[in-house]
């Protein structure tokens, strides 16, 4: 699987912990700032930070209509992202405390995390 390094229009260049906003905006083809604002609003309503699981997962599932998928496995073992051959061309992928994006069949992130396992992933329903 190919990798493309991108910040996807990060609002504040010095802020590095934006994987939630970045991966969702890339995979769903939404503007970074729109996703940021939507997550901030939902986080405020839920009384949680925008990068808290209950906020971004609700956003993907309820607002965007995406569904959570079980992690892919080979002989019971999790597959490394770089070895995965997904059925989808777009996904938000959780791997070891990090979210990354699959867009048009390419992993897009600020760093190459293809060595990490795919723990779960969200796709359009």
C-alpha positions in Angstrom: 0.0 0.0 0.0 1.3 3.4 -0.9 1.9 6.3 1.5 1.6 10.1 1.0 2.8 12.5 3.6 0.3 15.4 4.2 -0.9 17.7 6.9 -4.2 18.2 4.9 -4.4 21.9 5.7 -3.7 21.8 9.4 -4.9 25.1 10.9 -2.0 25.6 13.3 1.3 24.4 11.9 2.9 23.9 15.4 0.0 21.7 16.6 1.0 18.1 15.9 -1.7 16.1 17.8 -4.4 16.5 15.2 -4.7 12.9 13.8 -8.4 12.8 14.5 -9.3 15.9 12.6 -6.8 15.2 9.8 -7.8 11.6 9.2 -11.5 12.3 9.2 -11.2 15.2 6.9 -9.0 13.3 4.4 -11.1 10.1 4.4 -14.4 11.9 4.2 -13.2 14.5 1.7 -14.3 17.4 4.0 -12.4 20.6 4.7 -10.1 20.3 7.7 -11.5 23.4 9.3 -15.1 22.2 8.9 -14.3 18.9 10.6 -12.4 20.7 13.4 -15.3 23.0 14.1 -17.9 20.2 13.9 -15.8 18.1 16.4 -15.4 21.1 18.7 -19.1 21.7 18.8 -20.0 18.1 19.4 -17.3 17.8 22.0 -18.8 20.8 23.8 -22.2 19.2 23.7 -20.9 15.8 25.0 -18.6 17.5 27.6 -15.5 15.9 26.2 -12.5 16.8 24.1 -12.9 16.6 20.4 -10.3 13.8 20.1 -12.1 11.7 22.8 -13.3 8.4 21.3 -17.0 9.1 22.2 -16.8 12.4 20.2 -15.1 11.4 17.0 -16.8 8.0 16.8 -20.2 9.5 17.3 -19.3 12.1 14.6 -18.3 9.4 12.1 -21.2 7.1 12.9 -24.1 9.4 13.6 -23.2 12.5 11.6 -21.4 11.0 8.7 -23.2 7.7 8.6 -19.9 5.6 8.6 -19.7 2.2 10.2 -17.1 0.6 12.4 -15.5 -2.6 11.0 -13.7 -5.3 12.9 -9.9 -5.5 12.4 -8.7 -7.6 9.5 -6.8 -10.7 10.6 -4.7 -13.5 9.0 -4.7 -16.7 11.0 -6.1 -14.8 14.0 -3.4 -12.1 14.0 -3.9 -8.4 13.2 -2.6 -7.3 9.9 -0.1 -4.5 9.6 -1.5 -1.5 7.8 1.2 -1.8 5.0 0.2 -5.4 4.4 -3.6 -4.8 4.3 -5.5 -5.1 1.1 -8.8 -3.4 2.0 -12.1 -3.7 0.1 -12.6 0.1 0.4 -10.8 3.0 -1.1 -11.6 5.3 1.9 -11.4 4.6 5.6 -10.5 6.1 9.0 -8.1 3.6 10.5 -7.3 3.2 14.2 -3.9 1.8 15.0 -2.1 1.8 18.3 -3.5 5.1 19.8 -3.5 6.8 16.4 -5.9 7.5 13.6 -4.8 7.6 10.0 -6.6 7.9 6.7 -7.1 5.7 3.6 -8.1 7.8 0.6 -8.2 6.6 -3.0 -6.4 3.5 -1.8 -3.4 5.5 -0.4 -2.5 6.0 3.3 -2.3 9.7 3.9 -0.8 11.0 7.1 2.0 13.2 8.5 4.2 10.1 9.1 4.4 6.6 7.7 2.6 4.3 10.2 2.2 1.4 7.8 4.2 -0.8 10.2 1.4 -0.6 12.8 -1.5 -3.0 13.0 -5.0 -2.2 11.9 -7.0 -2.3 15.1 -10.4 -1.2 13.6 -11.6 1.0 10.9 -14.6 3.0 9.8 -16.0 3.2 6.2 -19.0 4.7 4.5 -22.1 2.6 4.9 
